[in-house]
Amino acid sequence: MRFSLGKQVKSVQVVAMSSNGQPEKLASVLAEEVLRAIYGDDYKGCTANPEQIASVIQESLRHHQAQTDDLIELYEKVVEAVDLLSTPPDVSKVTDPNQLRTLLSERLDGIHAVTTKTIQTTALVRRTSRTQD
């Protein structure tokens, strides 16, 4: 993953977040880069503890990861619902053309409801994300 700080772009290795509360490598690298940008390579005059800054960054990364996980879960549910609704009916259970028409209409209504709700939810997430930036 590439992060930029000022005019400098640096590649950093993204490491999975652990549950032990210790700032992870990515947060530590970013904290060091922030301090380096402010104080220079020697950190002269810096009284901040890089681990404290890393923990703030780590919390932000956790929040972002939680949002990402929620969106992935939403995506999986939408795909599962659309798959179920779009699966052809068992031909032995639907023999009447009117029954088939009604079933297909209900399924299309269901697909429309799922996609409408998904559009509304993602718009809400997008608006919330923009206000947090």
N, C-alpha and C positions, 0 to 999 in steps of 0.2 A: 504494500500500500504506500502511496506517496502522499506526504504532507508538505505543505508549504508554510513557511514562516517568514514573512517579509518577502524578499526577492529570492530567498534560498529555498530550493525544493530538495527534500531529502527522502530517500526510500527507507522505510523501516519495516521490520518483520512484525506482522500482526500475530500476537500470541493469544491463545484462548484465555479467557478470564477464569481465574480460580475462585473458589468459594472461601478461601482462607483469609480474605480481607487484606492481603498484602498487595500493594500496587504492582501491577504486572509490568512486564518489560516495555510494552508500548507506552503506557502512561509514564513510566520512568524516563524513557527516551524523550518523550514530548516535554516533560517537565524540564529536563536538562536543556533542551533546545530553547524553550522559553527563557530560562535564566541566562543562557548564553547570548540570546538576542538582546536581552536587557543589559546584562553586565559585562559581556564580552567573554572570550574563551577562558580567562582566568577567574571569573566570578568575583572580581575585586569589588568590595563594598556590599556584596550580597549577604544578607542576614537570614534569608528564607531557607527553610529546609526543603531540599528537592523532594523528599518523601512525602511531605505535607502537600506540596503542589501536585505530585503524582496521584495522591489519593483523591484530590478534587477532580483531576482529569479522569481517573478510573471510574469515579461515580458517574460522570457524564457519559463515559463509554458504556457503562452498565445500563444506563437509562436508554441510550440509543439502541443497544443490543436488545433490550426488552421490547422496544417498539418494533424492531425488525422481526423479532420472534413472533409478536402478535400479528404482524402483517402476513408472515409466512403461514401461520395457523389459519388466518382468514382465507388466504389463497387456497390452501388445501381443502378447507370446508366448501368453498365455492366450486372448486373443480369436482369434488365428490358429489355435491348436489346436482350440478349440471350433468355429470356422468350418469347418475341415477335417473334423472328426468329424461335424458336423451336415449336411454337404452330402449330398444324396441320391445314392445309388449310380447308376452308369450302368445303365439298364434292360437294355441289351443284354448286360451282363456278369453280371447276377443274374437268372436266369430261374426258379429253383426257390424256392418259398415258404420251405422250410426253410433254404436258403442265405441268403435275405433275412433271416429271423429271426435266424440266427447272426450275420450281419454287423451288423445293428442292435443286437443284444445286445453285441457287441464294442465297437461305437462308444459305446453308453451307458456301458459299463464304462470306456472311455477318457475320456469327459467327466467321469465321477465321479472318476476318478484325477486328472485335471487340476484339478478344483475342490477336491478334498480337499488336494492339494499346495499350491494357492494359499491356501487357508484357513490351513494350517499355516505357510506362509511369511509371510503378512501378520501372523499372530499373533506370530510370532517378531520381526518388524520392530517391531511395536507395543510388545512387551515391552522390546526393546532401546532403543527411543526413549524410553520412560518412565523407564528406569534412567539415561539420559543427561541427562534434564531436571532 
